[in-house]
C-alpha cells in the first residue's frame, strides 16, 4: 500500500472513530434522560440507587481500559472518569428500565391512597436572545410538585401539571395506581393524569409594554 493510500485509510479510520464516539455519547445521554424520566415515577431513594450503581462501577475499574478507544487523548484519569460515568449510568438505567417494563407478577398492580404531605412550586427565570452577546428576561417558568407518602412509609416528590396541583389539597389524599416491578421497586402508573413523565411546567411571560 502506497503512502497516500495509507494516509487515506488512517483518515477514514479516524473519522469512523469520531463518529462512533459521537454515537456512544448520544446513546449515553439518551439512556440517562430516559432513566431520569422513569425515576420520577419510581418510588425509590435516588441516592441509594446511584450509590449501588457507582459501587458496581468502582468494582469494575480494572476494566476501564476497555474505553481506550472512546477517550481522546488517551489518558488514564479520563478513562477512569469515563468508566465511572458510563457504568453508573447504564447500571442505573438497567435497574429503572427493567423494573418499569417488567412487572413482578400478575398481581403486581394495586390501588392505594397516598397522603399529600406537601406541595410546592419551582420557578426558573427564562431569557431570550436580544443581540449577539445580549440576553434579556423573558418571563418565568414554573414547575409544580407534590410530596406523597405511601402506606409503607416511603415518600416521593412527583411532578404534576398545574391543573392537578391546583385541585390537590395539602393534607389530603391522592388515589394512585401502583405497580411493583421485577426488582421490587414501586412505580406510579396512574392517578396523576395531566402530568407528563418528566414534569409539568407553565410559562409566565410578561405582557407587551405599552
LUMSEVEX-160119 format. One record per residue: residue number from 1; z, x, y of N, C-alpha, C in turn; residue in one letter. Coordinates in steps of 0.2 Angstrom, whole numbers. Atoms other than C-alpha are relative to their C-alpha. Last residue first. Layout:
    i   n.pz   n.px   n.py  ca.pz  ca.px  ca.py   c.pz   c.px   c.py  aa
  NUM      Z      X      Y      Z      X      Y      Z      X      Y   a
...
***
This chain:
    i   n.pz   n.px   n.py  ca.pz  ca.px  ca.py   c.pz   c.px   c.py  aa
  210      3      4     -5    132   -237    249      0      3      7   x
  209     -3     -1     -6    135   -225    235     -4     -5      5   x
  208      4     -3     -5    129   -231    218      4      0      7   x
  207      5      3     -3    143   -235    206     -4      3      5   x
  206     -1      3     -7    153   -223    197     -6     -3      2   x
  205      4     -3     -5    151   -222    178      1     -2      7   x
  204     -1      3     -6    163   -227    165     -3      4      6   x
  203      2     -4     -6    156   -223    148      2     -4      6   x
  202      3      4     -5    165   -231    133     -1      5      6   x
  201     -1     -2     -6    169   -222    117     -4     -4      5   x
  200      4      4     -5    170   -225     99      2      2      7   x
  199     -4      2     -6    175   -213     86     -5     -4      5   x
  198     -2     -5     -4    166   -203     72      3     -1      7   x
  197     -4     -4      4    165   -217     59      3      6      5   x
  196      3     -5      4    160   -230     71      4      5     -3   x
  195     -2     -7     -2    172   -244     77     -4      5     -5   x
  194      2     -1     -7    166   -262     78      1      7      2   x
  193      7      2     -2    175   -267     62     -1      1      7   x
  192      1     -2     -6    191   -258     58     -7     -1      3   x
  191     -5      2     -4    196   -268     43      0      3      7   x
  190      1      6     -3    186   -259     30      6     -2      4   x
  189      7      2      1    184   -243     20     -2     -7      4   x
  188      1      6     -4    199   -233     26     -7     -3     -1   x
  187      6      0     -5    200   -219     13      0     -7      3   x
  186      1      7     -2    216   -215      3     -5      0      6   x
  185     -1      1     -7    216   -197     -5     -2     -7      1   x
  184     -6      3     -2    219   -196    -24      1     -1      7   x
  183     -5     -5     -1    205   -183    -28      7     -3      3   x
  182     -1     -3      6    194   -197    -35      5      6      0   x
  181      5     -4      2    196   -208    -20      2      4     -6   x
  180     -2     -6      2    208   -222    -17     -5      4     -3   x
  179      3     -2      6    200   -236     -7      3      7     -2   x
  178     -2     -7      2    209   -245      7     -3      1     -7   x
  177      2     -1      7    203   -262     15      1      8     -1   x
  176      5     -5      1    214   -265     31     -3      0     -7   x
  175      1      1      7    224   -279     39     -6      5     -2   x
  174      7      0      1    231   -272     55     -2     -1     -7   x
  173      3     -2      6    249   -276     60     -8      0      0   x
  172      3      5      4    258   -277     77     -2      3     -7   x
  171     -5      3      4    269   -265     85     -2     -6     -4   x
  170     -5     -5      2    256   -261     98      6     -3     -3   x
  169     -6      0     -3    244   -276     99      5      6     -3   x
  168     -5     -2      5    226   -275     94      6      2      4   x
  167     -3      5      3    213   -285    104      6      2     -5   x
  166     -2      5     -5    209   -272    117      4     -6     -4   x
  165     -6     -3     -3    208   -258    104      3     -5      5   x
  164     -6      0      5    196   -268     93      6      2      4   x
  163     -2      7      2    185   -272    108      6      0     -5   x
  162     -4      3     -6    185   -254    115      3     -7     -2   x
  161      4      2     -6    179   -247     98      5     -3      5   x
  160      2      7      1    191   -238     86     -4     -2      7   x
  159      3      2     -5    196   -220     82     -3     -7      0   x
  158      7      2      2    209   -218     69     -3     -2      7   x
  157      3      2     -6    226   -209     70     -7     -1     -1   x
  156      7     -2     -1    234   -209     53     -2     -3      7   x
  155      2      2     -6    252   -211     46     -7      3      2   x
  154      5     -5     -4    259   -209     29     -2     -4      6   x
  153     -4     -4     -5    275   -219     24     -5      5      4   x
  152     -3     -6      3    268   -226      8      3      5      4   x
  151     -6      2      4    266   -243     16      3      6     -4   x
  150      2      3      6    254   -236     29      7     -1     -4   x
  149     -4     -2      6    257   -232     47     -1     -4     -6   x
  148     -2      5      5    243   -233     60      5      3     -5   x
  147     -4     -4      5    240   -224     76      3     -5     -5   x
  146     -6      3      3    226   -232     85      4      4     -4   x
  145     -3     -2      6    213   -223     96      6     -5     -1   x
  144     -6      4      2    201   -227    110      2      2     -7   x
  143      0      2      7    189   -215    119      6     -3     -2   x
  142     -7      2      3    185   -215    137     -1     -2     -7   x
  141      1      2      7    170   -205    145      7     -2     -3   x
  140     -5     -2      5    172   -204    164     -1     -3     -7   x
  139     -4      5      3    160   -204    178      4      3     -5   x
  138      4      5      2    146   -192    183      3     -6     -4   x
  137     -3      5      4    154   -178    192     -4     -6     -1   x
  136     -5      5     -4    142   -165    199      3     -5     -5   x
  135     -1      6      4    133   -150    191      5     -4      4   x
  134     -5      4     -3    125   -135    200      1     -7     -4   x
  133     -7     -3      2    116   -120    194      6     -5      2   x
  132      1     -5      5     98   -126    194      7      3     -3   x
  131      4     -6     -3    102   -142    203      0      5     -6   x
  130      2      2     -7    111   -159    201     -4      6      3   x
  129      3     -6     -3    114   -158    182     -3     -2      7   x
  128      7      0      0    126   -172    177     -3      6      4   x
  127      4     -3     -6    144   -172    173     -7      0     -1   x
  126      7     -1      2    156   -182    162     -3      3      7   x
  125      5      1     -6    175   -181    164     -7      2     -2   x
  124      3     -6     -1    184   -184    147     -5     -1      6   x
  123      5      0     -5    197   -198    145     -3      7      1   x
  122      2     -7     -3    207   -201    130     -5      0      5   x
  121      7     -1     -2    215   -218    126      0      8      2   x
  120      1     -4     -6    231   -223    117     -7      1      1   x
  119      7      0     -2    238   -235    104     -1      4      6   x
  118      1     -1     -7    255   -234     95     -8      0      1   x
  117     -5     -3     -3    263   -238     78     -1      1      8   x
  116      3     -4     -6    251   -251     73      6      3      3   x
  115     -4      1     -7    258   -256     56     -3      4      5   x
  114     -3     -6     -3    246   -257     41      3     -1      7   x
  113     -2      1     -7    244   -272     31      3      6      3   x
  112     -7     -1     -2    235   -268     15      1     -1      7   x
  111     -1      2     -7    220   -273      5      7      2      1   x
  110     -5      5     -1    215   -264    -11      1     -2      7   x
  109      0      3     -7    201   -253    -18      6     -6      0   x
  108     -2     -5     -5    204   -241    -33      1     -3      7   x
  107     -5      4     -4    204   -255    -46      3      5      6   x
  106      2      6     -2    188   -249    -54      5     -4      4   x
  105      0      5      6    193   -231    -54     -2     -7      3   x
  104     -4     -2      6    196   -216    -43      0     -4     -6   x
  103     -6      3      1    182   -219    -31      4      2     -6   x
  102     -2      1      7    169   -206    -29      6     -3     -1   x
  101      6      3      4    159   -206    -13      2     -1     -7   x
  100      3      6     -4    174   -203     -1     -5     -3     -5   x
   99     -5      5      0    184   -191    -13     -2     -7      3   x
   98     -1      3      6    169   -181    -16      5     -5     -1   x
   97      6      4      2    165   -180      2      1     -3     -7   x
   96      1      6     -4    182   -175      8     -6     -4     -3   x
   95     -6      4      1    186   -162     -6     -1     -7      3   x
   94      1      2      7    168   -154     -6      6     -5     -1   x
   93      5      5      1    168   -154     13      0     -3     -7   x
   92     -3      6     -3    185   -145     14     -5     -6     -1   x
   91     -5      2      4    178   -132      1      3     -7      3   x
   90      3      3      6    162   -130     11      5     -3     -5   x
   89      4      6     -1    170   -127     27     -2     -4     -6   x
   88     -4      5     -3    183   -115     21     -3     -7      1   x
   87     -3      3      6    170   -106     11      5     -5      2   x
   86      4      3      4    159   -104     26      3     -3     -6   x
   85      2      6     -3    172    -99     39     -4     -5     -5   x
   84     -5      5     -1    181    -87     28     -2     -6      3   x
   83     -2      3      7    165    -79     21      6     -5      1   x
   82      5      4      2    158    -77     39      2     -3     -7   x
   81     -1      6     -5    174    -69     46     -5     -6     -3   x
   80     -6      3      2    174    -57     31      1     -6      4   x
   79      1      3      7    155    -53     33      7     -4     -2   x
   78      4      6     -1    158    -50     52     -1     -4     -7   x
   77     -5      5     -4    173    -38     49     -4     -7      0   x
   76     -5      3      4    162    -29     36      5     -5      3   x
   75     -6     -2     -2    147    -27     47      6     -3     -4   x
   74     -4      0      6    129    -28     43      7      3      2   x
   73      2     -6      4    121    -32     60      5      0     -6   x
   72      3     -5     -4    117    -46     56      4      1      7   x
   71     -3     -3     -6    126    -56     43     -4      5      3   x
   70     -1      5     -5    117    -68     31      2      3      7   x
   69      7      2     -3    110    -55     19      0     -4      6   x
   68      3     -6     -3    127    -47     17     -6     -2      3   x
   67      3      2     -6    135    -64     13     -4      5      4   x
   66      5      5      1    138    -60     -5     -4     -2      6   x
   65      6     -4      0    148    -45      1     -6     -4     -2   x
   64      3      1     -7    162    -58      4     -6      4      1   x
   63      7      2      1    165    -60    -15     -3      0      7   x
   62      4     -6      3    181    -49    -14     -7     -2     -1   x
   61      3     -6     -5    187    -62     -1     -3      5     -4   x
   60      7     -2      2    188    -76    -15     -2      5      5   x
   59      0     -2      7    207    -78    -14     -6      3     -2   x
   58     -3     -6      0    206    -79      5      0      3     -7   x
   57      4     -5     -3    193    -93      5      3      7     -1   x
   56      5     -1      5    203   -103     -8     -5      6      3   x
   55     -3     -4      6    218   -101      3     -5      2     -5   x
   54      0     -7     -2    207   -107     18      3      5     -5   x
   53      7     -3      0    203   -123      9      0      7      2   x
   52      2     -1      7    222   -126      5     -7      3     -1   x
   51     -3     -5      3    226   -123     23     -2      1     -7   x
   50      3     -6     -2    212   -134     29      4      6     -3   x
   49      7      0      3    218   -149     19     -3      7      2   x
   48     -2     -2      7    237   -146     24     -7      1     -4   x
   47     -3     -7      0    232   -145     42      1      2     -7   x
   46      6     -5     -1    221   -161     41      2      7     -1   x
   45     -2     -4     -5    236   -172     34     -6      6      0   x
   44     -2     -7      3    227   -185     24      2      4      6   x
   43     -7      0     -1    222   -204     26      3      7     -3   x
   42     -4     -2      6    203   -202     26      8      1      2   x
   41     -1      7      4    193   -212     39      4      2     -6   x
   40     -3      5     -4    193   -198     52      1     -6     -3   x
   39     -8     -2     -1    191   -185     38      3     -5      5   x
   38     -4      3      5    174   -193     34      7      1      0   x
   37      1      7      0    167   -189     51      4     -4     -5   x
   36     -5      3     -5    175   -172     50     -1     -7      1   x
   35     -7      0      2    166   -169     34      5     -2      5   x
   34      0      5      5    149   -174     41      7     -1     -3   x
   33      0      7     -4    151   -163     56      1     -6     -5   x
   32     -6      0     -3    156   -148     44      1     -6      4   x
   31     -5      1      5    141   -151     32      7     -1      4   x
   30      1      7      2    129   -152     47      6     -2     -5   x
   29     -2      4     -5    136   -136     54      0     -7     -1   x
   28     -7     -1     -1    134   -127     38      3     -4      5   x
   27     -3      4      6    117   -134     34      8      0      1   x
   26      1      7     -1    111   -128     52      3     -4     -6   x
   25     -4      2     -5    118   -111     49      0     -8      2   x
   24     -7      0      3    110   -109     32      5     -2      6   x
   23     -1      6      4     93   -115     40      7      0     -3   x
   22      0      6     -5     95   -102     54      1     -6     -4   x
   21     -6      0     -4     99    -88     42      1     -6      4   x
   20     -6      2      4     85    -93     31      6      0      3   x
   19      1      7      2     73    -92     45      5     -3     -4   x
   18     -2      3     -6     79    -75     51      0     -8     -1   x
   17     -7      0      0     77    -69     33      3     -4      6   x
   16     -2      4      5     59    -75     32      8      0      0   x
   15      1      7     -3     55    -67     49      3     -5     -5   x
   14     -5      1     -5     62    -51     42      0     -7      3   x
   13     -6      0      3     52    -52     26      6     -1      5   x
   12      0      7      3     36    -56     36      7     -1     -4   x
   11      0      4     -5     39    -40     47      1     -8     -3   x
   10     -7     -1     -3     43    -29     32      1     -6      5   x
    9     -4      3      5     26    -35     24      8      0      2   x
    8      1      7      0     17    -32     40      4     -4     -5   x
    7     -3      3     -6     24    -15     41     -1     -7      1   x
    6     -8      0      1     20    -11     23      3     -3      6   x
    5     -2      5      5      2    -17     26      7      0     -1   x
    4      0      6     -3      0     -6     41      2     -6     -4   x
    3     -6      1     -5      7      9     32     -1     -6      3   x
    2      1     -4     -6     -5      7     17      6     -1      5   x
    1      0      4     -6      0      0      0      0      4      6   x
***
